[in-house]
Amino acid sequence: MDRKIEQLVVDICDPELRENALLDLSKKREIFQGLAPLLWNSFGTIAALLQEIVSIYPFLSPPTLSPGASNRVCNALALLQCVASHPETRTHFLNAHIPHYLYPFLNTTSKTRPFEYLRLTSLGVIGALVKVDESEVVSFLLHTEIIPLCLRTMDNGSELSKTVATFIVQKILLDDAGLRYICSAADRFYAVTHVLGSMVDSLAEQPSPRLLKHIIRCYLRLTDSQRACLALQENLPKTFKNGTFNHCLRDDLITRRWLQQLLINVYGDVRSHHLGGIDP
C-alpha cells in the first residue's frame, strides 16, 4: 500500500496522470496517516496542487466552471486539507500562505452545484486548520479576509456550507485574540451579529439543529466581552427568548444549556426565565 501511495504522489507531477492520482489519493487520504508529510516533502507536489487551483480561476467570473473541473480541483483541495490538518505540516502550510489560494473560491456567489461543492471543500480546508485550537492559526487568519468571506457564505450558502463557515467563525471567536478582534470595532461586531441574526430568523422557519448549535455558541462566546454583551441586549434574536427553538433542541442538552446561559448573561437570571428561554 505504501509503495502504491508513493507512486500516486509522484504521479501528481505528471499532467497526464494527475487527475487519476488526485482521485485515488483523495479516497485513500483517511487510511494513510503519513500522507500529509509525504505530499509536503515530495518534490513539486504542492506546486502541482496549487497549479490545479490556479488553473480554474478564469472560470470563476463569469461562472463557467464545469462539474468535472470542480470535482478535479476539489480532489486537490482534499489533499491540501490533509496537509492543513496534520501537526507536522500545518505550520508549513500557514507559512506558505496557502489559504490565500482558496479565497477566490469563497468569494464566488453562483449557487450551481460545481460552485457550491467548491466553496464547501474550500471551507473544509479552513475548518481543518481551526479545529486544532491553535492560536497561531487564528492569528494567521485574522490577518486575512476569512471573516468577511465566511460571513458571505453564512448569508448566501447552502445549509452545509453555512454550518462549516459558522463553525470557523465560532472557533475564531473562542480564541481570545479572535474575540478581541471582532469586538474591538463596532462594524466588525455588527457585521457578525447581523449575519447570525439573519440565520436565526431563517432557522425559525426551517430548523437545522447542527447549524443552530454553532450560532448559539457564537452568541454565547460574544457575551464574554462586556461591550458585546451590552450590545446584545438590543439585538439578540427574539426567537431565542420566546421558546421558538424548544422543539428543535429537545434532544440537545448542551445547546439548550448554552442558550439558557446566553439569556442569563445578556438579560440577567430573573428576566431570562420570563422570556421563554429553555429550562436547564
C-alpha positions in Angstrom: 0.0 0.0 0.0 2.8 2.5 1.0 4.6 2.0 -2.3 1.4 2.5 -4.3 0.6 5.7 -2.4 4.2 7.0 -3.0 3.7 6.3 -6.7 0.4 8.2 -6.8 2.1 11.1 -5.2 4.8 11.0 -7.9 2.1 10.8 -10.5 0.6 14.2 -9.3 3.6 15.9 -11.0 2.7 14.2 -14.4 -0.1 16.2 -16.1 -1.2 13.0 -17.9 -1.5 11.0 -14.7 -2.5 13.8 -12.3 -6.3 13.6 -12.5 -6.4 9.9 -11.6 -3.8 10.3 -8.9 -5.8 13.1 -7.3 -8.9 11.0 -7.3 -7.2 7.9 -5.9 -5.3 9.8 -3.2 -8.3 11.8 -2.1 -10.1 8.5 -1.5 -7.2 7.0 0.4 -6.2 10.0 2.5 -8.0 8.9 5.6 -6.3 5.5 5.8 -2.7 6.5 5.1 -1.6 8.5 8.1 1.7 9.6 6.6 0.2 11.2 3.5 0.5 14.8 4.6 4.3 14.8 5.2 4.7 12.8 2.0 2.8 15.3 0.0 4.6 18.3 1.6 8.1 16.8 1.2 7.8 15.3 -2.3 9.4 17.5 -4.9 6.9 19.6 -6.9 3.8 18.1 -5.4 2.4 21.1 -3.6 3.2 23.3 -6.6 1.2 20.9 -8.8 -1.7 21.1 -6.4 -1.6 24.9 -6.4 -1.4 24.7 -10.2 -4.7 22.8 -10.2 -6.3 25.5 -8.0 -5.0 28.5 -10.1 -6.0 26.8 -13.3 -9.7 27.3 -12.6 -9.5 31.0 -11.6 -10.6 32.1 -15.2 -13.8 30.1 -14.8 -14.9 31.8 -11.6 -16.1 35.0 -13.2 -18.2 34.8 -15.2 -19.2 31.5 -13.6 -18.4 28.8 -16.2 -16.9 26.0 -14.0 -17.9 22.5 -15.2 -18.8 19.7 -12.8 -15.7 17.7 -13.9 -13.4 20.6 -13.3 -15.0 21.3 -9.9 -14.5 17.6 -8.9 -10.9 17.6 -10.0 -9.9 20.7 -8.1 -11.9 19.5 -5.0 -9.8 16.4 -5.0 -6.7 18.6 -4.9 -8.3 20.6 -2.1 -9.0 17.4 -0.2 -5.2 16.7 -0.3 -4.5 20.2 0.9 -6.9 19.7 3.8 -4.9 16.6 4.7 -1.8 18.8 4.9 -3.6 21.5 6.8 -4.8 19.1 9.5 -1.5 17.3 10.1 0.6 18.5 13.0 3.9 18.1 11.1 2.8 20.1 8.1 0.2 22.6 9.5 2.8 25.4 10.3 4.4 24.9 6.9 1.0 25.2 5.3 0.4 28.5 7.0 3.9 29.9 6.4 3.4 29.3 2.7 0.1 31.3 2.9 -1.7 28.5 1.0 -5.2 29.5 2.4 -5.0 32.7 0.3 -5.2 30.5 -2.9 -8.6 29.3 -1.7 -10.2 32.7 -1.0 -11.2 33.4 -4.6 -13.4 30.3 -4.4 -15.1 31.6 -1.2 -15.7 34.9 -3.0 -18.0 33.3 -5.6 -21.7 33.6 -5.4 -23.0 31.2 -8.1 -25.4 28.7 -6.5 -24.8 25.9 -9.1 -23.6 22.6 -7.8 -20.0 22.9 -9.0 -19.5 26.2 -7.2 -21.3 25.1 -4.1 -19.1 22.0 -3.9 -16.0 24.1 -4.5 -16.9 26.5 -1.7 -17.8 23.7 0.7 -14.5 21.9 0.1 -12.5 25.1 0.5 -14.3 25.8 3.8 -13.3 22.3 4.8 -9.6 23.1 4.4 -10.0 26.2 6.7 -12.2 24.2 9.1 -9.4 21.6 9.4 -7.0 24.4 10.3 -9.2 25.9 13.1 -10.2 22.6 14.5 -7.0 22.2 16.4 -7.5 25.2 18.6 -4.0 26.8 18.0 -3.6 30.5 18.4 -1.1 30.5 15.6 -3.8 29.5 13.2 -6.3 32.2 14.4 -3.6 34.8 14.3 -2.8 34.0 10.7 -6.5 34.0 9.7 -7.2 37.3 11.4 -4.6 38.9 9.1 -6.6 37.7 6.1 -10.2 38.3 4.8 -11.5 35.0 6.1 -14.2 36.5 8.4 -16.0 38.6 5.7 -15.7 35.6 3.4 -17.3 33.3 6.0 -20.0 35.9 6.6 -20.8 35.9 2.9 -21.2 32.1 2.9 -23.3 32.3 6.1 -25.5 34.7 4.4 -25.9 33.0 1.0 -24.6 29.5 1.1 -26.2 26.1 1.4 -27.1 24.8 4.8 -23.9 22.6 4.9 -21.7 25.5 3.8 -23.3 27.8 6.3 -22.6 25.3 9.0 -18.9 25.0 8.2 -18.5 28.7 7.8 -20.2 29.3 11.2 -18.0 26.7 12.8 -14.9 28.6 11.5 -16.2 31.9 12.9 -17.0 30.1 16.2 -13.5 28.7 16.5 -12.0 32.2 15.8 -14.3 33.7 18.5 -13.3 31.0 21.0 -9.7 32.2 20.7 -9.1 35.3 22.9 -7.4 37.2 20.0 -10.4 36.4 17.8 -12.9 37.7 20.3 -10.9 40.9 20.8 -10.6 41.4 17.1 -14.4 41.1 16.4 -15.4 43.1 19.5 -12.9 45.9 19.2 -14.6 47.5 16.2 -18.3 48.2 16.0 -18.5 47.5 12.3 -17.0 44.0 12.8 -19.2 43.2 15.7 -22.4 44.3 13.9 -21.4 42.6 10.7 -21.1 39.3 12.6 -24.3 39.7 14.7 -26.3 40.8 11.6 -25.5 37.7 9.7 -26.0 35.5 12.8 -29.4 37.1 13.4 -30.4 36.6 9.8 -29.6 32.9 10.0 -31.6 32.6 13.2 -34.6 34.2 11.5 -34.3 31.7 8.7 -33.9 28.7 11.1 -37.2 29.7 12.8 -38.9 28.6 9.6 -36.5 25.8 8.6 -34.7 24.5 11.7 -31.2 22.9 11.5 -30.1 21.7 14.9 -26.4 21.5 13.9 -26.3 25.0 12.4 -28.2 26.4 15.4 -25.8 24.9 17.8 -22.8 26.8 16.2 -24.8 30.0 16.1 -25.8 29.8 19.8 -22.2 29.1 20.7 -21.0 32.2 18.8 -23.5 34.3 20.6 -22.6 32.8 24.0 -18.9 33.5 23.4 -19.7 37.1 22.4 -21.1 37.6 25.9 -17.6 37.1 27.3 -16.9 40.6 26.1 -18.7 43.2 28.3 -19.2 45.6 25.4 -20.6 42.9 23.2 -22.9 41.6 26.0 -24.4 45.1 26.5 -24.9 45.5 22.7 -26.7 42.1 22.5 -29.4 43.4 24.9 -30.7 45.4 21.9 -30.2 42.9 19.0 -30.4 39.3 20.4 -32.9 37.5 18.2 -36.4 37.4 19.8 -36.8 33.8 18.8 -34.2 32.9 21.4 -36.4 34.4 24.1 -39.8 33.0 23.2 -39.3 29.3 23.0 -39.3 29.0 19.2 -36.4 26.5 19.2 -37.5 24.4 22.1 -38.7 21.6 19.9 -35.6 21.8 17.6 -33.2 21.5 20.6 -35.2 19.0 22.6 -32.6 16.3 22.2 -29.5 18.5 22.6 -28.9 19.2 26.3 -25.6 21.0 25.7 -27.0 23.6 23.3 -30.1 24.1 25.5 -27.8 24.9 28.4 -25.8 27.3 26.1 -29.0 29.1 25.1 -30.1 29.4 28.7 -26.7 30.7 29.8 -26.8 33.2 26.8 -30.1 34.6 28.0 -28.8 34.8 31.6 -25.6 36.5 30.5 -27.5 39.1 28.4 -30.6 39.8 30.4 -29.8 38.5 33.9 -31.1 35.5 35.7 -34.6 36.5 36.6 -35.6 38.2 33.3 -34.3 35.3 31.1 -36.7 32.9 32.8 -39.7 35.1 31.9 -38.8 35.4 28.3 -39.5 31.8 27.3 -35.9 30.6 27.5 -35.4 26.8 27.6 -35.3 25.3 31.0 -31.9 23.9 32.1 
